[in-house]
Amino acid sequence: MENKYTQVEFSEGLFELSPETLQELAGSKYMNADLVPTSATERTWSTYNIGMLWVGMVICITGFSYAAALIALGMAPIIALINVLIGNLIILIPMQLNSHAGTRYGIPFPVFSRITFGRIGAHLPSLTRAIVAAGWCAVQCWVGGAAFSSIISVFSSSWDTEGTGRFIGFGLFLVVTLILGLRGSEGIKWIEAIGSPVLIILCVGLLVWIVALGNDYGVSVADMFLAGNNEEALAANGGMAYVFMAGITSNIAVWATLALNIPDFSRYAKSQKAQFRGQLYAMPTSVMALVIIGAMFAKVTEVAYGKAEFDPTVVLLHLDSKIVVFVVSIGVIIGTLTTNMAANVVAPANGFANLAPKKVSYKVGIIITCILCVVYRPWWMYGDAGAFMFSWLGTCGTILGPVAAILVADYFVVKKKRINVKALYDEKDDTYEYNNGWNARAIAAWVLGFIVPMLGKFGIGGTVTMWLDANSYIVGFIIAFILYIVFMKSEKKSYISEEQFAEMTEKKYA
């Protein structure tokens, strides 16, 4: 008698494909080793493992900038820190929600997207995530380039560290990134092994430098935190209310990409409780530890040098010892490469390669990513606090917010968390085929979700769209969430009823 079950509930609320189903799908063009759902034995990550993953992802050079950039725009340190905390707590909501499917069914983000956007349409959120990650790669290369430029200045007193030298440093860092990326996992493995400890040492070193510089100028740690707003700077950037709201959107946007592809990690969690607690405990606390140092850095540089800096690599310009400059620069390069290779090089390369696997290889994806690093012009993106917070991060939030909303709305409201996992891989099953592989309803909700707040970036619509733009992630999320649910009212094929779900699921736990 043929086994009617395609998936197994091995623990309450946790499912895996049955061995027979996996064997049946082995030859499917929609299945490969990277996309196969995790089995019960592979779901071993505890709260601690998830938490340490977050610590590793949070600690990076640009992580100091989120509060520091707001202070550079005129905001008081305490208010800036509150702003960062609010933004990170808000983005935790869609992140936790989208984590659920990964843990429940063991599926990665590209497969999760098929449920909502269709088998071909799923490339759209993956490509969007890849393009944004390439932008982050550009920013990290610009940061790492400052360290390369500083190393050259150690050996040449006439070197233009911040001018032409910074661009040459950027080029050198980009070349190293390209070489390591083309070498694949072997090129990344050795740098990952030492990167996190180096970053922690740099954090401690920066903190010591901040306190020492503060003492030299009569500024205590308490003074750094209790300083008030710079009203003139706030007025020049749109006023306190605008900077505060746009700051929240920017801090939400920092993790907007991960709020989409978080199933890539949550699929290894041993339970929903483990992934939920791991993220809740580690993400906000790690971020706040870093931005507190960044806030202190911004205030002490404002007192010492007359300008609140948000880029920590500025420290390299103020170190007297050439030996210290050299050692710190090497640390910055290693630490930045660690973050960049793991988060911003491999992901977009795989995303580009996934579009046409037979024509675009992983190595070609690496090359495309590095070319985009130049196209993005990171010297502009990370050149000043306004461009970094409003133009770069704000735009990321505008575009990615509606995608997260659509995924959440579809999984929880439309599909009721009931998924036919086999159908996501089965070439003969059209459950999630929609219209020739595209769910036009999802695409329409996405476009309508970001187009309205996006008008504010181009000055269209006056004050109304300007404020919508300042709150673009939340506005776009709400618009797309509602529209998608309305648009999907008439779509029934992809909906799995309780009876259908029970028929395909074998329960194997006490």
C-alpha positions as CSV (number, residue, x, y, z in Angstrom):
1,M,0.0,0.0,0.0
2,E,1.4,3.4,-1.0
3,N,2.2,5.8,1.8
4,K,-0.1,8.8,1.6
5,Y,2.0,10.9,4.0
6,T,4.5,13.3,2.6
7,Q,5.7,14.9,5.8
8,V,6.3,13.9,9.4
9,E,5.5,15.8,12.5
10,F,8.4,14.6,14.7
11,S,7.8,17.0,17.6
12,E,4.9,19.3,18.3
13,G,4.7,21.9,15.6
14,L,7.9,20.8,13.9
15,F,7.9,18.9,10.5
16,E,10.3,17.2,8.1
17,L,9.8,15.6,4.7
18,S,9.3,11.8,4.9
19,P,12.2,9.6,3.6
20,E,10.0,8.4,0.7
21,T,9.2,12.0,-0.3
22,L,12.8,13.0,-0.2
23,Q,13.7,10.1,-2.5
24,E,10.9,11.0,-4.9
25,L,12.1,14.6,-5.1
26,A,15.7,13.8,-5.6
27,G,15.7,14.6,-9.3
28,S,13.5,17.7,-9.1
29,K,15.0,20.9,-10.7
30,Y,13.6,22.7,-7.6
31,M,15.6,20.7,-5.2
32,N,19.4,20.7,-4.4
33,A,21.6,20.1,-1.4
34,D,21.3,23.7,-0.3
35,L,17.6,23.9,-0.5
36,V,16.5,20.6,1.0
37,P,14.6,21.0,4.2
38,T,16.5,20.3,7.4
39,S,15.8,16.9,9.1
40,A,15.0,16.4,12.7
41,T,18.6,15.4,13.4
42,E,19.9,18.6,11.9
43,R,17.8,20.9,14.0
44,T,20.2,21.2,16.9
45,W,20.7,25.0,17.5
46,S,19.8,26.0,21.1
47,T,19.1,29.4,22.5
48,Y,22.8,29.8,23.1
49,N,23.7,28.9,19.5
50,I,21.2,31.4,18.0
51,G,22.4,34.0,20.4
52,M,26.1,33.6,19.5
53,L,25.2,33.7,15.9
54,W,23.7,37.2,16.5
55,V,26.7,38.3,18.5
56,G,28.9,37.4,15.5
57,M,26.6,39.2,13.0
58,V,26.2,42.4,15.1
59,I,29.9,43.1,15.9
60,C,31.3,45.0,12.9
61,I,32.9,48.4,12.3
62,T,29.8,50.0,10.9
63,G,27.8,48.8,13.9
64,F,29.3,51.7,15.9
65,S,27.7,54.2,13.4
66,Y,24.0,53.8,14.0
67,A,23.7,56.0,17.1
68,A,26.8,58.0,16.2
69,A,25.3,59.1,12.9
70,L,22.2,60.4,14.7
71,I,24.4,62.4,17.1
72,A,26.2,63.8,14.1
73,L,22.8,65.0,12.8
74,G,22.2,66.8,16.1
75,M,20.5,64.3,18.4
76,A,21.4,64.0,22.1
77,P,23.3,60.7,22.9
78,I,20.6,59.3,25.2
79,I,17.8,60.0,22.7
80,A,19.9,58.5,19.9
81,L,20.4,55.3,21.9
82,I,16.6,55.1,22.6
83,N,16.1,55.6,18.9
84,V,18.4,52.6,18.0
85,L,16.7,50.4,20.6
86,I,13.2,51.2,19.3
87,G,14.2,50.5,15.7
88,N,15.8,47.1,16.7
89,L,12.8,46.0,18.8
90,I,10.5,46.9,15.9
91,I,12.5,44.9,13.3
92,L,12.5,41.9,15.7
93,I,8.8,41.5,15.1
94,P,8.8,40.6,11.4
95,M,12.1,38.8,11.9
96,Q,10.6,36.6,14.6
97,L,7.5,36.0,12.5
98,N,9.4,35.0,9.4
99,S,11.7,32.8,11.5
100,H,8.7,30.7,12.4
101,A,8.4,28.9,9.0
102,G,12.1,28.1,8.9
103,T,11.9,26.4,12.3
104,R,8.5,24.7,11.7
105,Y,9.3,23.2,8.3
106,G,13.1,23.4,8.0
107,I,13.0,25.4,4.7
108,P,15.5,28.1,3.7
109,F,14.5,31.6,2.5
110,P,14.5,30.9,-1.3
111,V,12.0,28.0,-0.8
112,F,10.0,30.0,1.8
113,S,9.6,32.8,-0.9
114,R,8.0,30.3,-3.3
115,I,5.0,29.9,-1.0
116,T,4.1,33.6,-1.5
117,F,5.7,34.8,-4.8
118,G,5.6,31.6,-6.8
119,R,8.4,29.4,-8.0
120,I,9.8,31.9,-10.5
121,G,8.6,35.0,-8.6
122,A,10.6,33.8,-5.6
123,H,13.7,35.1,-7.4
124,L,12.4,38.7,-6.9
125,P,12.8,38.9,-3.1
126,S,16.0,36.9,-3.4
127,L,17.4,39.3,-6.0
128,T,16.3,42.3,-4.0
129,R,18.1,40.9,-0.9
130,A,21.2,40.3,-3.0
131,I,21.3,43.8,-4.4
132,V,21.0,45.4,-1.0
133,A,23.7,43.0,0.4
134,A,26.0,44.2,-2.4
135,G,25.4,47.7,-1.2
136,W,26.5,46.8,2.3
137,C,29.5,45.1,0.7
138,A,30.4,48.4,-0.9
139,V,30.1,50.2,2.5
140,Q,32.3,47.6,4.2
141,C,34.9,47.9,1.4
142,W,35.0,51.7,1.9
143,V,35.5,51.2,5.7
144,G,38.2,48.6,5.1
145,G,39.8,50.8,2.5
146,A,40.5,53.4,5.1
147,A,42.6,50.9,7.0
148,F,44.6,50.0,3.8
149,S,45.2,53.7,3.2
150,S,46.4,54.2,6.8
151,I,48.9,51.3,6.4
152,I,50.4,52.9,3.3
153,S,50.6,56.2,5.3
154,V,52.9,54.5,7.8
155,F,55.5,54.0,5.1
156,S,54.9,57.3,3.3
157,S,54.6,60.6,5.1
158,S,53.3,62.3,2.0
159,W,50.5,59.8,1.5
160,D,47.0,61.5,1.0
161,T,45.2,59.3,3.5
162,E,41.8,60.8,3.2
163,G,41.8,61.9,-0.4
164,T,43.1,59.9,-3.3
165,G,44.6,57.4,-0.8
166,R,41.1,56.5,0.5
167,F,40.0,55.6,-3.0
168,I,43.1,53.5,-3.6
169,G,42.5,51.8,-0.2
170,F,39.0,51.0,-1.3
171,G,40.3,49.5,-4.5
172,L,42.8,47.3,-2.6
173,F,40.2,46.1,-0.2
174,L,37.8,45.3,-3.1
175,V,40.5,43.3,-4.8
176,V,41.2,41.3,-1.6
177,T,37.4,40.7,-1.3
178,L,37.3,39.5,-4.9
179,I,40.2,37.1,-4.5
180,L,38.9,35.6,-1.3
181,G,35.4,35.3,-2.7
182,L,36.7,33.5,-5.9
183,R,38.5,31.0,-3.7
184,G,35.2,29.9,-2.2
185,S,34.8,28.5,1.3
186,E,38.6,27.9,1.6
187,G,39.2,31.6,1.0
188,I,36.7,32.6,3.8
189,K,37.3,29.9,6.4
190,W,40.7,31.1,7.7
191,I,39.5,34.7,8.0
192,E,36.3,33.7,9.9
193,A,38.3,31.8,12.5
194,I,40.2,34.9,13.7
195,G,37.8,37.7,12.8
196,S,35.5,37.7,15.8
197,P,38.2,37.8,18.5
198,V,39.9,40.6,16.5
199,L,36.7,42.6,16.4
200,I,36.2,42.2,20.2
201,I,39.8,43.5,20.8
202,L,39.1,46.5,18.5
203,C,35.9,47.3,20.5
204,V,37.9,47.3,23.8
205,G,40.7,49.3,22.2
206,L,38.3,51.9,20.8
207,L,36.6,52.2,24.2
208,V,40.0,52.8,25.9
209,W,40.9,55.4,23.3
210,I,37.6,57.2,23.8
211,V,38.0,57.4,27.6
212,A,41.6,58.5,27.3
213,L,40.7,61.3,24.8
214,G,37.8,62.4,27.0
215,N,40.2,62.7,30.0
216,D,42.6,64.8,27.9
217,Y,39.8,67.3,27.1
218,G,38.0,67.1,30.5
219,V,35.1,65.1,29.3
220,S,33.9,62.3,31.6
221,V,31.8,59.3,30.4
222,A,28.8,60.9,32.1
223,D,29.3,64.1,30.2
224,M,29.3,62.1,26.9
225,F,25.9,60.6,27.7
226,L,24.2,63.6,29.3
227,A,25.0,66.1,26.5
228,G,21.9,67.7,25.0
229,N,20.7,68.2,21.4
230,N,22.6,70.2,18.9
231,E,19.6,72.3,17.9
232,E,21.3,74.0,14.9
233,A,22.3,70.7,13.4
234,L,18.8,69.2,14.0
235,A,17.2,72.2,12.3
236,A,19.5,71.8,9.3
237,N,18.5,68.2,8.9
238,G,14.7,68.6,9.1
239,G,14.1,69.1,12.8
240,M,14.0,66.8,15.8
241,A,10.8,64.9,14.9
242,Y,11.9,64.2,11.4
243,V,15.4,63.1,12.4
244,F,13.9,60.9,15.1
245,M,11.4,59.1,12.9
246,A,13.8,58.8,10.0
247,G,16.3,57.4,12.4
248,I,14.0,54.7,13.6
249,T,13.3,53.7,10.0
250,S,17.1,53.6,9.3
251,N,17.7,51.5,12.4
252,I,14.9,49.1,11.3
253,A,16.5,48.9,7.9
254,V,19.9,47.8,9.2
255,W,18.4,44.3,9.7
256,A,15.7,44.5,7.0
257,T,17.6,42.0,4.8
258,L,17.9,39.5,7.6
259,A,14.2,39.9,8.4
260,L,13.6,38.3,5.0
261,N,16.2,35.5,4.9
262,I,16.2,34.6,8.6
263,P,14.7,31.2,7.8
264,D,18.2,30.3,6.4
265,F,19.3,30.3,10.1
266,S,16.1,29.5,12.0
267,R,15.7,26.2,10.1
268,Y,18.5,24.8,12.3
269,A,16.8,25.7,15.6
270,K,15.7,22.8,17.8
271,S,12.4,24.6,18.7
272,Q,10.5,27.8,18.3
273,K,11.3,28.7,21.8
274,A,15.1,28.4,21.1
275,Q,15.0,30.6,18.0
276,F,12.7,33.2,19.7
277,R,14.7,33.5,22.9
278,G,18.1,33.4,21.1
279,Q,17.1,36.4,18.9
280,L,15.3,38.3,21.7
281,Y,18.2,38.0,24.2
282,A,21.2,38.5,21.9
283,M,20.2,40.9,19.1
284,P,19.1,44.0,21.0
285,T,21.8,43.6,23.7
286,S,24.6,43.1,21.2
287,V,23.5,46.1,19.1
288,M,23.2,48.3,22.2
289,A,26.6,47.4,23.5
290,L,28.2,48.5,20.2
291,V,26.1,51.7,19.7
292,I,26.9,52.9,23.2
293,I,30.6,52.9,22.3
294,G,29.6,54.6,19.1
295,A,27.7,57.3,20.9
296,M,30.6,58.0,23.2
297,F,32.9,58.2,20.1
298,A,30.7,60.7,18.4
299,K,30.6,63.0,21.5
300,V,34.3,62.8,22.4
301,T,35.3,63.6,18.8
302,E,32.9,66.6,18.8
303,V,34.6,68.0,21.8
304,A,38.1,67.1,20.7
305,Y,38.0,67.9,17.0
306,G,34.9,70.1,16.6
307,K,32.9,67.6,14.7
308,A,30.8,64.6,15.9
309,E,32.2,61.7,13.8
310,F,30.3,58.5,13.0
311,D,32.9,56.6,11.1
312,P,35.3,54.8,13.7
313,T,38.1,54.6,11.1
314,V,38.6,58.3,11.7
315,V,40.5,57.1,14.8
316,L,43.3,56.0,12.5
317,L,44.0,59.7,11.6
318,H,44.6,60.6,15.2
319,L,46.9,57.9,16.4
320,D,50.5,59.2,16.9
321,S,52.4,55.9,16.9
322,K,52.9,54.4,13.4
323,I,53.2,50.9,15.0
324,V,49.8,51.4,16.6
325,V,48.3,52.6,13.3
326,F,49.7,49.6,11.5
327,V,48.4,47.1,14.1
328,V,45.0,48.7,14.4
329,S,44.6,48.9,10.6
330,I,45.4,45.2,10.2
331,G,42.8,44.5,12.8
332,V,40.2,46.7,11.0
333,I,40.9,44.9,7.7
334,I,40.6,41.4,9.3
335,G,37.5,42.3,11.2
336,T,35.8,44.0,8.3
337,L,36.6,41.1,5.9
338,T,35.0,38.7,8.4
339,T,31.7,40.6,8.4
340,N,31.8,41.3,4.7
341,M,32.6,37.8,3.4
342,A,30.0,36.1,5.5
343,A,27.1,38.6,5.2
344,N,27.6,40.7,2.1
345,V,29.6,38.7,-0.4
346,V,28.5,35.0,-0.3
347,A,24.8,35.9,-0.1
348,P,24.5,38.2,-3.1
349,A,26.8,35.9,-5.2
350,N,24.5,33.0,-4.5
351,G,21.5,35.2,-5.2
352,F,22.8,36.2,-8.6
353,A,23.9,32.7,-9.4
354,N,20.4,31.3,-8.5
355,L,18.8,33.4,-11.2
356,A,20.3,31.3,-14.0
357,P,22.4,28.5,-12.5
358,K,23.5,27.1,-15.9
359,K,24.7,30.5,-17.1
360,V,25.7,32.4,-13.9
361,S,28.2,30.5,-11.7
362,Y,28.9,31.4,-8.0
363,K,32.2,32.9,-9.2
364,V,30.4,35.1,-11.7
365,G,28.1,36.1,-8.9
366,I,31.2,37.2,-6.9
367,I,32.4,39.3,-9.8
368,I,28.9,40.9,-10.2
369,T,28.9,41.8,-6.5
370,C,32.3,43.5,-6.7
371,I,31.3,45.5,-9.8
372,L,28.2,46.7,-7.9
373,C,30.4,47.8,-5.1
374,V,31.9,50.5,-7.4
375,V,28.5,51.3,-8.9
376,Y,27.1,52.0,-5.5
377,R,29.7,54.8,-4.8
378,P,30.2,54.0,-1.1
379,W,32.2,57.3,-0.7
380,W,28.8,59.0,-1.1
381,M,26.7,56.4,0.8
382,Y,29.0,56.4,3.9
383,G,30.4,59.9,3.2
384,D,28.2,61.7,5.8
385,A,25.7,60.9,8.4
386,G,22.7,62.1,6.4
387,A,23.5,60.1,3.3
388,F,24.2,56.9,5.4
389,M,21.0,57.1,7.6
390,F,18.5,58.7,5.2
391,S,19.5,57.9,1.7
392,W,21.1,54.4,2.1
393,L,19.4,52.9,5.1
394,G,16.1,54.7,4.5
395,T,15.9,53.4,1.0
396,C,16.7,49.9,2.0
397,G,13.8,50.0,4.5
398,T,11.4,51.5,2.0
399,I,12.0,48.6,-0.5
400,L,12.3,45.7,1.9
401,G,9.6,46.5,4.4
402,P,6.7,45.5,2.1
403,V,8.4,42.2,1.2
404,A,8.6,41.3,4.9
405,A,5.0,42.3,5.3
406,I,3.8,40.1,2.4
407,L,5.7,37.1,3.7
408,V,4.2,37.5,7.2
409,A,0.7,38.1,5.8
410,D,0.8,35.1,3.5
411,Y,2.2,32.6,6.0
412,F,0.1,33.6,9.1
413,V,-3.1,35.1,7.7
414,V,-3.6,33.7,4.3
415,K,-2.0,30.2,4.6
416,K,-2.7,29.8,8.4
417,K,0.9,28.3,8.8
418,R,-0.2,25.2,6.8
419,I,2.2,24.4,4.0
420,N,2.5,21.6,1.6
421,V,6.3,21.3,1.7
422,K,6.5,18.6,-1.0
423,A,4.7,20.9,-3.4
424,L,7.4,23.5,-3.1
425,Y,9.8,21.1,-4.7
426,D,7.6,18.9,-6.9
427,E,7.7,19.8,-10.6
428,K,4.4,18.0,-11.1
429,D,2.5,19.8,-8.3
430,D,1.1,23.3,-9.2
431,T,-0.1,24.2,-5.7
432,Y,2.3,27.2,-5.6
433,E,2.5,27.7,-9.4
434,Y,0.1,30.7,-9.4
435,N,0.3,32.3,-12.9
436,N,3.2,30.5,-14.7
437,G,5.3,30.6,-11.6
438,W,4.5,34.2,-10.7
439,N,2.1,35.5,-8.0
440,A,1.1,38.8,-9.5
441,R,-0.9,39.7,-6.4
442,A,2.3,39.6,-4.2
443,I,4.2,41.7,-6.7
444,A,1.4,44.3,-6.9
445,A,1.2,44.6,-3.1
446,W,5.0,45.0,-2.9
447,V,5.1,47.8,-5.5
448,L,2.2,49.6,-4.0
449,G,3.7,49.2,-0.6
450,F,7.0,51.0,-1.4
451,I,6.0,53.4,-4.2
452,V,4.1,55.9,-2.0
453,P,6.8,56.6,0.6
454,M,9.4,56.5,-2.1
455,L,7.8,59.6,-3.7
456,G,9.1,61.5,-0.7
457,K,12.7,60.8,-1.6
458,F,12.2,62.6,-4.9
459,G,10.4,65.6,-3.3
460,I,7.1,64.6,-4.9
461,G,4.0,65.2,-2.8
462,G,5.4,67.8,-0.5
463,T,5.2,67.5,3.3
464,V,2.9,64.4,3.3
465,T,5.2,62.1,1.4
466,M,8.2,63.5,3.2
467,W,6.8,62.2,6.5
468,L,5.7,59.0,4.9
469,D,9.3,58.6,3.7
470,A,10.6,59.2,7.2
471,N,8.4,56.3,8.4
472,S,8.8,54.3,5.1
473,Y,9.4,50.8,6.6
474,I,6.3,50.9,8.8
475,V,4.1,52.7,6.2
476,G,5.1,50.3,3.5
477,F,4.7,47.3,5.8
478,I,1.2,48.3,6.7
479,I,0.1,49.1,3.1
480,A,1.5,45.8,1.7
481,F,0.2,43.7,4.6
482,I,-3.4,44.9,4.1
483,L,-3.3,44.9,0.3
484,Y,-1.9,41.4,0.0
485,I,-4.6,39.9,2.2
486,V,-7.3,41.7,0.2
487,F,-5.7,40.6,-3.2
488,M,-5.5,37.0,-2.0
489,K,-9.2,36.7,-1.1
490,S,-10.0,35.0,-4.5
491,E,-6.9,32.7,-4.6
492,K,-7.7,29.3,-3.2
493,K,-5.3,26.8,-4.9
494,S,-2.4,27.6,-2.6
495,Y,-4.5,27.4,0.5
496,I,-4.2,24.1,2.5
497,S,-7.1,23.2,4.6
498,E,-6.9,21.6,8.0
499,E,-8.2,18.3,6.5
500,Q,-5.7,18.4,3.7
501,F,-2.9,19.1,6.1
502,A,-3.8,16.2,8.3
503,E,-4.0,13.9,5.3
504,M,-0.4,14.6,4.3
505,T,1.1,14.7,7.8
506,E,2.1,11.6,9.8
507,K,2.4,12.3,13.6
508,K,5.4,10.6,15.2
509,Y,5.7,11.9,18.7
510,A,4.1,11.0,21.9
